[in-house]
């Protein structure tokens, strides 16, 4: 039925309240850069830089390039100074935010079973973070070491959710057809938009996000536990 499984990360594989996560993130990053940047300005410009990535449709610029072309001039500090500090933050301080998430003992057995049986597994998280930040969050639920077909990061992607171009780029990178894929996520806007390309979707409802109160149109839905059972039956093992 499916040969490729696309998994959202935050609120799907990693159980978390996104609002709580973002509050903790901004507090932590503000503390890290307080000696250089006034916290309110830092938060504002990170948010605006993120929106620049989300709204960008230029296929010649990675999300990283879009972010830094906006962020560094607004802050007034060159990327050569800021990037190593952000790397240090994600490699050290960022791990403390794990405390606001919950373990997910079902995640690793599920992904291992898929990979063992020859399926491709993609971490289809919104690529507004660098790879080290995404790998760290994978480690929070003990799945950071698995051999994924693709992990979408701000370094390797040119588009973001909920733009349909994000999913087109994922398909292109995998040389895949929509009907081969199942997109699994908890965000009605960002994850279910994949259906516009003919990708089937599974809405995970434990940490459901629907900020715009959109109508829910999905092929499958249920809890993460329901997802685990669904996938076990889908691959017949």
C-alpha positions as CSV (number, residue, x, y, z in Angstrom):
1,X,0.0,0.0,0.0
2,X,2.7,2.5,1.1
3,X,6.4,2.4,0.7
4,X,7.3,5.7,2.3
5,X,6.2,7.1,5.6
6,X,6.6,10.8,6.4
7,X,6.5,11.7,10.1
8,X,6.1,15.1,11.6
9,X,8.2,15.6,14.7
10,X,6.9,18.0,17.3
11,X,3.6,16.9,18.8
12,X,3.7,13.7,16.7
13,X,6.8,11.7,17.4
14,X,7.7,13.9,20.3
15,X,4.8,14.5,22.6
16,X,4.7,18.1,23.5
17,X,2.5,21.2,23.8
18,X,3.8,23.5,21.1
19,X,3.0,26.7,22.8
20,X,4.8,25.6,26.0
21,X,7.8,24.4,23.8
22,X,8.0,27.8,22.0
23,X,7.9,29.7,25.3
24,X,10.7,27.6,26.8
25,X,12.7,27.9,23.6
26,X,12.5,31.7,23.4
27,X,13.3,32.0,27.1
28,X,16.4,29.8,26.7
29,X,17.7,31.4,23.6
30,X,17.1,34.9,25.1
31,X,19.3,33.9,28.1
32,X,22.0,32.6,25.8
33,X,22.2,35.8,23.8
34,X,21.3,38.4,26.5
35,X,24.9,39.7,26.5
36,X,24.6,40.6,22.8
37,X,20.9,41.2,21.9
38,X,18.0,42.7,23.9
39,X,15.6,39.7,24.5
40,X,12.5,41.3,23.0
41,X,14.4,42.3,19.8
42,X,15.9,38.8,19.5
43,X,12.5,37.1,19.9
44,X,10.9,39.4,17.4
45,X,13.6,39.0,14.8
46,X,13.7,35.2,15.2
47,X,9.9,35.1,14.7
48,X,10.1,37.4,11.7
49,X,13.0,35.4,10.2
50,X,11.0,32.2,10.6
51,X,8.0,33.8,8.8
52,X,10.3,34.8,6.0
53,X,11.3,31.1,5.6
54,X,7.6,30.0,5.8
55,X,6.5,32.5,3.1
56,X,9.5,32.1,0.8
57,X,8.9,30.5,-2.6
58,X,12.3,31.1,-4.1
59,X,13.7,27.7,-5.0
60,X,17.2,29.0,-5.3
61,X,17.5,29.9,-1.6
62,X,17.6,27.4,1.2
63,X,15.6,28.2,4.3
64,X,18.9,28.8,6.1
65,X,19.9,31.4,3.5
66,X,16.5,33.1,3.7
67,X,16.7,33.3,7.5
68,X,20.2,34.6,7.7
69,X,19.8,37.1,4.9
70,X,17.0,38.6,7.0
71,X,18.2,38.0,10.6
72,X,21.8,39.1,10.6
73,X,21.2,42.6,9.2
74,X,18.3,43.2,11.5
75,X,20.4,42.2,14.5
76,X,23.5,44.0,13.2
77,X,25.9,41.2,14.0
78,X,27.5,39.2,11.2
79,X,26.6,35.5,10.7
80,X,30.2,34.5,11.3
81,X,29.7,35.6,14.9
82,X,26.1,34.5,15.5
83,X,26.1,31.0,13.8
84,X,28.7,29.5,16.1
85,X,26.8,30.8,19.1
86,X,23.5,29.3,17.8
87,X,25.3,26.0,17.2
88,X,26.6,26.1,20.8
89,X,23.1,26.8,22.0
90,X,21.6,23.9,20.1
91,X,24.4,21.5,21.0
92,X,24.3,22.3,24.8
93,X,21.5,24.6,26.2
94,X,18.7,23.3,23.9
95,X,18.7,19.9,25.5
96,X,17.3,21.3,28.7
97,X,13.9,21.9,27.0
98,X,13.4,18.2,26.9
99,X,11.9,18.5,30.4
100,X,8.7,19.9,29.0
101,X,8.2,17.0,26.6
102,X,7.0,13.4,27.4
103,X,8.6,10.1,26.5
104,X,7.2,8.1,23.6
105,X,8.0,4.4,24.0
106,X,6.0,3.5,20.9
107,X,8.1,5.6,18.5
108,X,11.3,3.6,18.3
109,X,9.7,0.1,17.9
110,X,7.4,1.5,15.2
111,X,10.1,3.2,13.2
112,X,12.5,0.2,13.6
113,X,9.8,-2.2,12.3
114,X,9.2,0.0,9.2
115,X,12.9,0.3,8.4
116,X,13.6,-3.4,9.1
117,X,10.9,-4.3,6.6
118,X,12.4,-2.1,3.8
119,X,10.2,1.0,4.1
120,X,11.6,4.4,3.8
121,X,11.1,6.7,6.8
122,X,11.2,10.4,6.5
123,X,11.3,13.0,9.3
124,X,9.1,15.5,7.7
125,X,9.3,18.3,10.3
126,X,8.9,21.9,9.3
127,X,12.4,22.8,8.3
128,X,12.8,26.1,10.2
129,X,15.5,24.7,12.5
130,X,19.0,23.6,11.8
131,X,19.9,19.9,11.7
132,X,21.5,19.8,15.1
133,X,18.3,21.2,16.7
134,X,16.2,18.6,14.9
135,X,18.6,15.7,15.7
136,X,18.5,16.8,19.4
137,X,14.7,16.6,19.4
138,X,14.8,13.1,17.8
139,X,17.1,12.1,20.7
140,X,14.5,13.2,23.2
141,X,12.4,10.1,22.2
142,X,15.5,8.0,21.5
143,X,15.2,7.8,17.7
144,X,18.1,10.0,16.7
145,X,20.3,7.2,15.5
146,X,17.9,5.5,13.0
147,X,18.8,5.5,9.2
148,X,16.2,7.9,7.8
149,X,15.7,8.3,4.1
150,X,15.5,12.1,4.7
151,X,15.4,14.5,7.6
152,X,14.1,17.9,6.4
153,X,16.2,20.8,7.9
154,X,16.6,24.4,7.2
155,X,20.0,23.6,5.5
156,X,18.6,21.1,3.0
157,X,15.1,22.5,2.2
158,X,13.9,25.5,0.2
159,X,10.3,25.6,1.3
160,X,8.3,25.1,4.6
161,X,4.9,23.8,5.6
162,X,2.1,24.5,4.9
163,X,3.3,25.4,1.4
164,X,2.6,22.6,-1.0
165,X,6.0,23.2,-2.5
166,X,7.5,21.7,0.7
167,X,5.9,18.3,-0.1
168,X,6.8,18.6,-3.8
169,X,10.4,19.0,-2.7
170,X,10.3,16.0,-0.4
171,X,8.9,13.9,-3.2
172,X,11.5,15.1,-5.6
173,X,14.3,14.4,-3.1
174,X,13.0,10.8,-2.7
175,X,12.2,10.4,-6.4
176,X,8.8,9.3,-5.1
177,X,5.2,9.4,-6.3
178,X,2.4,10.8,-4.0
179,X,0.5,7.5,-3.9
180,X,3.6,5.8,-2.4
181,X,3.5,8.0,0.7
182,X,1.6,8.4,4.0
183,X,2.1,11.7,5.8
184,X,1.6,11.4,9.6
185,X,1.2,14.5,11.7
186,X,-0.8,16.4,14.3
187,X,-1.2,19.8,12.6
188,X,-4.4,20.2,10.5
189,X,-3.0,23.0,8.4
190,X,0.6,22.0,8.0
191,X,0.3,18.2,7.6
192,X,-3.0,17.6,5.9
193,X,-2.2,19.9,3.1
194,X,-0.2,17.0,1.6
195,X,-3.5,15.6,0.4
196,X,-3.6,18.3,-2.3
197,X,-0.8,16.3,-4.0
198,X,-2.5,13.0,-3.6
199,X,-0.5,12.0,-0.5
200,X,-2.7,10.2,2.0
201,X,-2.6,11.4,5.6
202,X,-2.9,10.1,9.1
203,X,-3.9,12.8,11.7
204,X,-2.5,12.1,15.1
205,X,-4.9,13.5,17.6
206,X,-3.0,13.3,21.0
207,X,-1.5,16.8,20.6
208,X,-3.8,18.1,17.8
209,X,-3.1,21.5,16.4
210,X,-5.7,23.4,14.4
211,X,-5.0,27.1,15.0
212,X,-7.2,28.3,12.2
213,X,-10.1,25.9,13.0
214,X,-9.9,24.4,9.6
215,X,-12.2,21.6,8.5
216,X,-10.5,18.3,9.1
217,X,-10.1,16.3,5.9
218,X,-7.9,13.3,6.4
219,X,-7.7,9.7,5.2
220,X,-7.0,8.3,8.7
221,X,-7.0,9.6,12.2
222,X,-6.5,8.5,15.8
223,X,-4.1,8.5,18.7
224,X,-0.5,7.6,18.4
225,X,-1.4,4.2,19.8
226,X,-3.9,3.9,17.0
227,X,-1.2,4.8,14.5
228,X,1.1,2.1,15.8
229,X,-1.6,-0.5,15.4
230,X,-2.6,0.9,11.9
231,X,1.0,0.7,10.7
232,X,1.5,-2.8,12.1
233,X,-1.5,-3.9,10.1
234,X,-0.5,-1.9,7.0
235,X,2.9,-3.7,6.8
236,X,1.4,-7.0,8.0
237,X,4.0,-7.6,10.7
